[in-house]
Amino acid sequence: MYKAGGERYEKMQYRRSGKSGLLLPAISLGLWHNFGDTGDRSNMEQMCFTAFDNGITHFDLANNYGPEYGSAERNFGEILKKHFSSYRDELIISTKAGYDMWPGPYGNWGSRKYLIASLDQSLKRMGLDYVDIFYHHRMDPDTPLEETMGALAQIVKSGKALYAGLSNYDGIHLEKAAEILDGSKVPFVINQNRYSMLDRTIEKNGLKQTSAKLKKGIICFSPLAQGLLSGKYINGIPEDSRIKTDGRFLNESRLDKETMDKVIKLNEIAKERGQLLPEMALAWLLRQEEITSVLIGASRPSQITANIKSLENTDFTEEELEKINRITGR
């Protein structure tokens, strides 16, 4: 049986999510990859132990994380029951619904029917009475925003989630959604969006600026650009890399000359700072006061401890920031 050490919280920084009372670790663990049925259970357990031992209290999932759909929640739920049941009040567990989950007209997008049914299924898979954060996973162009936000409000008021979140929204829709949720007195506290040195979409679509204006938190997924900023592809493609073993989210076509030239130049800046490239990539995000947390993915425990080292230096000079912007075409 796993037993956590009492000093773990001294190893992590905690940040307030917007103007809410919720504190999240600066680094959170995402279970998008490596917690499905193709993963190794012992390795999953060790990653959870390593994360919690180092003060990572937030574990992020979605209904369709796998493969197969639902398997990440099921596997995580079994680990929770076996090892973490006595630590439930020290954990932040989040899940989402909004992407394809089951066949037919009720297993996708943002209807009240789908969101409420999906969360009920997620709670059963994880063996939980509630999640701490429940996200709508993506904007739905066809369902009225009032219906989707009304479902989130009902979910929170029912006690099945403590906080509401939005994922993959832009600034315009974020502001409209926030008005509805705030009007319903629902604690909407955080946005989850893709953000990295190589992907500045939230700087361009208003999400980052609107989050700051409304005092809502931001948690970044793919902070290493699906592995491009991990440094592992600078000298070729390792045989054990995700490109070779999976390829669903990063494939060889992404490693074009223009992109790799950027990665190599960024790696030189990291060396000058005394950091590895992934450390600098995470530090670049965490230096920004709008960012509450970054979601890391990991395939082994050592990657988690390596990423936590980014917290040791999140200060950048203006010259460094200007170089990064020039390289990335900001």
Residue, then its C-alpha position, 0 to 999 in steps of 0.5 A: m500500500y502506497k504511503a505519502g511522505g509529509e514533506r511533499y507540499e514543500k516541493m511544489q508551488y501552488r497558484r490560485s485559479g483566477k480569483s477563486g479559492l482554488l489552489l492548483p499545483a504549478i505542474s499538474l499530471g495529465l492522463w491523456h496518454n499512457f493510462g489507457d489499456t495499452g499502458d502498464r499498470s505498475n508504471m501508471e501506479q509509479m507515475c501517480f506515486t511520483a507525482f503525489d510525492n512531489g506535491i502534484t495534487h491535480f490529476d486531469l482526465a476526460n471521458n474518452y482518454g484511452p485507448e479505449y474510450g473510458s479506460a484511463e478513468r477506469n484505470f485511474g479509478e482502480i489506482l485511487k481505490k487501491h492506493f489513494s482513498s485516504y488522500r481523496d481530500e488532498l486531490i484535485i481530480s478533473t474530467k471532461a465531456g465534449y468530444d466523441m464518446w459513444p455511438g448515436p446522437y447523444g454521445n458527443w458535443g454539448s447537450r444537457k443530455y450528453l454532459i450529465a450522462s457522461l459525468d455519471q459514467s465517469l464517476k462510476r468508472m472512477g468510483l467517485d461521488y464527485v470530481d473537483i472540476f468538470y469541463h465542457h471539452r470544446m465549443d459546440p456550434d449547434t447547441p445553444l450556449e445557455e443549454t451547455m452552461g445550464a448543464l454545467a450549472q446543474i452538475v455543480k449544484s447537484g454536487k457531482a462537481l465542485y467547480a466548472g471549467l471550459s476547454n478549447y474555447d476562444g475569448i468571445h465564447l469564454e466571455k459569453a459562457a462566463e456571463i451565464l455561469d456567473g449569473s447562475k452563481v456557479p464557480f467557474v474557475i478555469n480554462q484548459n487550452r493548448y499553449s506552448m512556445l510553438d502554439r500561441t493560439i490563445e494569444k491570438n483568439g482572445l482567450k488569454q486576454t479575456s481570462a485575465k480580464l475576467k480573472k479566470g485561471i488558465i491551465c495549459f495542455s501540450p506545453l511541450a507541443q506534443g513532444l516537439l519541445s522535449g528535445k528528444y527529436i533533435n538528433g532523430i527519432p528514437e525507436d521508443s518515442r511516441i511517434k514510433t509507438d503511437g503516432r496518433f497525435l505527433n507524426e513524422s510530418r511534424l518534424d519538418k526542417e522549419t520546425m526543427d530549426k526553431v527547436i534547435k535554436l530554442n534548445e541553444i537558449a535553454k543551454e545558455r540558461g542552464q536548462l534542458l529544453p523541456e524545462m525552459a518550455l515549461a518555465w516560459l509558460l509558468r513565468q506568466e501570471e495568467i497561467t495557473s498550471v501546466l499539464i504535463g504528460a509522462s510515460r515514466p516517473s523520471q519524466i515527472t521529476a525532470n519536468i518539476k525542475s522547471l520551477e527552479n528558474t522561471d525568470f527570463t530576461e527581456e532579451e531572452l523573451e525577444k529571442i524566443n519570439r523571433i525564433t517562433g515567429r511571434 
